[in-house]
Amino acid sequence: MPTREVVTPQQKDSYRQEGYMILPGIIPPDTLTMLREECSYFVGYYDAQMDSAGVGVQGLNHRGKRYFISMKYRLSHRLWRFVFSPLMAQLTQAVLGPNVYLFYEQWVVKGAEQGMKFAWHQDSGYLVSSGNDAYCKPYLTCWCTLDDVSEANGTVYLLPHSRGGTRHKIFKHTKENATNDLVGFTGDDPGDPIIAPAGSIVAFTSYNLHRSGPNTTPNMRRVYLAQYSDEPIIRRDGCLQALAVPFLRDGRMVYDHADDSADRYGPVVDP
């Protein structure tokens, strides 16, 4: 475990009261370099997939503009070292308790000068909209910045529970045909923009409403997003929703890289 305190009492209180907390510059420099290198690889990987299919749009992905590249950590020989690191162990245990599972992971990238916005939504809204209305417990999203984030390059905007009314509620989400986004909020509150340096982690609940603006800068805006739950998330049909990779059990790190295989956990359904 890291020797210094990862989550302060003030940050934990912010998470409990408003649903999110900001840990600025918490990711070590060598880990940040690794995440950037892996991100470059997977953007190229996805571009090649779209080129092969002869398409420029694939689900929420728009070539050169916006990428949501998910469930690829098993294709990397080193990404697991961050996802299941002592740093993430301390962070996740601080808010989820002694038992933690990796639920989902993805790259979120906005292209230079044309990176698209992303509509107001709750992460749990995507889960419920996919047919899993049996599971309504909030899980944890860790939004990890690979670049300095600002309003200019399309940072995330969060609505605190006290303003969004989201402490115990998932709103109905409707599909936006032009982008394939699900929209869960159309109010006037612009949300609070997250301004943070590269290597920061913004941790928020899957109930918090959030959105992001376009990237108007000449550089990509890259984020790695890891999501964790305190129990496996099971659909009504008995299949797993995404992943349920054991990370912590009774406060101890139990993840075994050698025993982590794609077919170990049974049928899986993406969010």
C-alpha positions in Angstrom: 0.0 0.0 0.0 1.2 3.6 -0.5 2.8 5.0 2.5 1.0 8.3 2.4 -2.7 8.8 2.8 -4.5 8.6 -0.6 -7.9 9.8 0.5 -8.2 12.5 3.1 -11.2 12.7 5.5 -12.2 15.9 3.7 -12.2 14.2 0.3 -14.1 11.2 1.7 -16.7 13.5 3.2 -17.1 15.3 -0.2 -17.8 11.9 -1.8 -20.3 10.9 0.8 -22.2 14.2 0.7 -22.0 15.2 -2.9 -21.0 12.0 -4.7 -17.5 13.0 -5.9 -14.0 13.9 -4.8 -10.9 15.2 -6.6 -7.4 13.7 -6.0 -5.1 16.1 -7.9 -1.8 14.7 -9.3 -2.1 11.4 -7.4 -0.9 9.1 -10.2 2.9 8.6 -10.2 4.9 10.0 -13.2 6.1 6.6 -14.5 2.5 5.2 -14.3 1.2 8.2 -16.1 3.7 7.7 -18.9 2.6 4.1 -19.2 -1.0 5.0 -19.4 -0.3 7.5 -22.2 1.6 4.9 -24.2 -1.1 2.3 -23.8 -3.8 4.9 -24.8 -1.9 5.7 -28.0 -1.8 2.0 -28.8 -5.5 1.4 -28.3 -6.6 4.5 -30.3 -4.5 3.1 -33.2 -6.0 -0.3 -32.6 -9.6 1.1 -32.8 -8.8 3.2 -35.8 -7.6 0.1 -37.6 -10.9 -1.7 -36.6 -13.0 1.1 -38.1 -10.8 1.3 -41.2 -11.2 -2.4 -41.8 -15.0 -2.1 -41.4 -15.0 0.9 -43.7 -16.8 3.1 -41.1 -16.1 6.3 -39.3 -18.7 5.8 -36.5 -19.0 2.7 -34.4 -21.4 3.0 -31.5 -20.3 6.0 -29.4 -16.9 6.1 -31.2 -16.4 8.8 -33.9 -13.0 8.4 -35.7 -10.6 11.2 -34.8 -13.3 12.9 -32.8 -14.2 10.8 -29.8 -13.4 7.4 -28.5 -14.8 5.1 -25.8 -12.5 2.0 -26.0 -13.6 -0.5 -23.4 -12.8 -3.8 -21.9 -9.3 -4.0 -23.3 -7.1 -4.3 -20.2 -6.5 -8.0 -20.8 -4.9 -7.1 -24.2 -2.2 -5.2 -22.3 0.7 -6.7 -20.5 1.0 -3.8 -18.0 -2.3 -1.9 -17.7 -3.4 -4.3 -14.9 -0.6 -2.9 -12.8 -2.5 0.4 -12.5 -6.0 -1.0 -12.4 -5.1 -3.3 -9.5 -2.5 -1.2 -7.9 -2.0 -0.3 -4.2 -3.1 3.2 -5.1 -6.4 2.1 -6.5 -6.8 -0.4 -3.6 -6.7 2.5 -1.1 -9.0 4.7 -3.1 -11.6 2.1 -3.8 -11.6 0.7 -0.2 -12.1 4.3 1.1 -15.5 4.5 -0.5 -16.6 1.0 -1.3 -15.4 -0.9 1.8 -13.3 -4.0 2.2 -14.6 -6.0 -0.8 -14.0 -4.6 -4.3 -14.4 -5.9 -7.9 -13.3 -4.3 -11.2 -16.6 -3.7 -13.0 -15.6 -1.9 -16.2 -12.7 0.0 -17.8 -12.2 2.1 -20.9 -10.3 4.9 -22.6 -12.2 8.1 -23.1 -10.4 10.3 -25.7 -11.4 13.6 -27.4 -9.6 14.4 -30.7 -7.7 17.6 -31.2 -9.8 20.6 -32.3 -12.8 18.5 -33.1 -13.3 16.3 -30.0 -17.1 16.0 -29.5 -19.1 16.8 -26.4 -20.8 14.1 -24.4 -24.3 14.6 -23.2 -25.6 14.7 -19.5 -25.9 11.2 -18.2 -25.5 9.0 -15.2 -23.3 6.0 -15.6 -26.0 3.9 -14.0 -28.4 5.3 -16.6 -26.5 3.4 -19.3 -26.7 0.2 -17.2 -30.4 0.5 -16.6 -31.1 1.4 -20.3 -29.3 -1.8 -21.3 -32.0 -3.8 -19.6 -30.5 -4.2 -16.1 -33.2 -2.5 -14.1 -32.6 -5.2 -11.4 -29.5 -3.5 -10.2 -29.7 0.0 -8.8 -26.9 0.2 -6.3 -24.3 2.9 -7.2 -20.8 1.9 -8.1 -17.6 3.9 -8.3 -16.2 5.7 -11.4 -12.5 6.7 -11.3 -11.9 9.3 -14.1 -8.1 9.4 -14.5 -6.6 12.3 -16.4 -3.7 11.7 -18.8 -3.6 15.4 -19.7 -4.2 18.6 -17.9 -8.0 19.0 -18.2 -9.8 22.3 -18.7 -13.0 23.7 -20.1 -11.1 24.4 -23.4 -10.2 20.7 -24.0 -13.5 19.2 -22.9 -13.2 18.4 -19.2 -16.0 16.7 -17.3 -18.7 18.7 -15.6 -20.3 17.2 -12.5 -23.6 18.0 -10.8 -23.3 17.4 -7.0 -26.1 15.4 -5.4 -27.4 18.4 -3.7 -28.1 20.1 -7.0 -28.8 17.1 -9.3 -31.2 15.3 -6.9 -29.2 12.1 -7.6 -28.3 10.7 -4.2 -30.9 8.0 -4.5 -32.3 8.4 -8.0 -31.6 7.3 -11.6 -33.3 9.4 -14.2 -34.8 8.1 -17.4 -32.3 8.4 -20.3 -33.3 8.9 -23.9 -31.1 8.3 -27.0 -29.8 11.3 -29.0 -29.8 10.0 -32.5 -27.1 12.3 -33.9 -24.5 11.0 -31.5 -25.9 7.8 -30.0 -25.5 9.4 -26.5 -28.1 8.7 -23.8 -29.4 11.9 -22.3 -30.5 11.9 -18.7 -30.8 15.7 -17.9 -31.9 18.7 -19.9 -31.9 21.4 -17.1 -30.2 24.7 -17.0 -27.5 23.9 -14.4 -24.2 23.8 -16.3 -22.5 21.7 -13.6 -19.1 22.2 -12.0 -16.1 21.9 -14.4 -13.2 19.8 -13.2 -9.9 21.7 -13.7 -7.1 19.4 -12.8 -3.5 18.5 -13.8 -2.5 15.4 -15.6 -2.3 12.4 -13.2 -5.4 13.4 -11.2 -8.3 11.1 -10.4 -11.8 12.3 -10.1 -13.8 9.7 -8.2 -17.6 9.9 -8.4 -20.7 7.7 -8.0 -22.5 6.1 -10.9 -25.5 8.2 -9.9 -23.9 11.6 -10.4 -25.0 13.5 -13.5 -22.1 14.5 -15.7 -21.2 15.7 -19.1 -18.2 17.0 -21.1 -17.7 19.7 -23.6 -15.9 19.7 -27.0 -12.1 19.8 -27.2 -11.1 23.1 -28.9 -7.4 22.8 -28.3 -4.7 21.5 -30.8 -4.0 18.4 -28.6 -6.0 15.3 -27.7 -7.7 15.1 -24.3 -7.1 11.6 -22.9 -8.7 10.0 -19.9 -8.6 6.4 -18.5 -11.7 5.4 -16.7 -11.9 2.5 -14.3 -15.1 1.5 -12.5 -15.4 -0.7 -9.4 -18.2 -2.2 -7.4 -18.5 -3.8 -4.0 -20.2 -6.9 -5.4 -20.7 -8.5 -8.8 -23.4 -6.8 -10.9 -25.7 -9.5 -12.2 -28.5 -9.0 -14.8 -32.0 -10.5 -14.5 -31.0 -13.2 -17.0 -28.2 -14.3 -14.7 -25.3 -13.0 -16.8 -22.7 -10.6 -15.5 -23.0 -7.0 -16.5 -19.5 -6.3 -17.7 -16.8 -7.7 -15.3 -16.5 -8.9 -11.7 -12.8 -9.3 -11.3 -11.9 -9.7 -7.6 -9.6 -7.0 -6.4 -10.0 -6.7 -2.6 -11.4 -9.2 -0.2 -11.8 -8.2 3.5 -9.4 -5.4 2.8 -6.6 -7.5 1.3 -5.5 -7.3 -2.4 -6.4 -10.7 -4.0 -6.1 -9.9 -7.7 -4.1 -12.7 -9.5 -2.9 -11.6 -12.9 -1.9 -15.2 -13.8 -5.4 -16.4 -13.1 -7.3 -13.6 -14.9 -8.8 -14.9 -18.1 -11.6 -13.6 -20.3 -13.8 -16.7 -19.8 -13.3 -17.2 -16.0 -16.4 -15.3 -15.0 -19.0 -16.7 -17.2 -21.3 -14.9 -19.7 -20.7 -11.2 -19.9 -22.8 -8.4 -21.2 -21.3 -4.9 -22.0 -23.1 -1.9 -20.5 
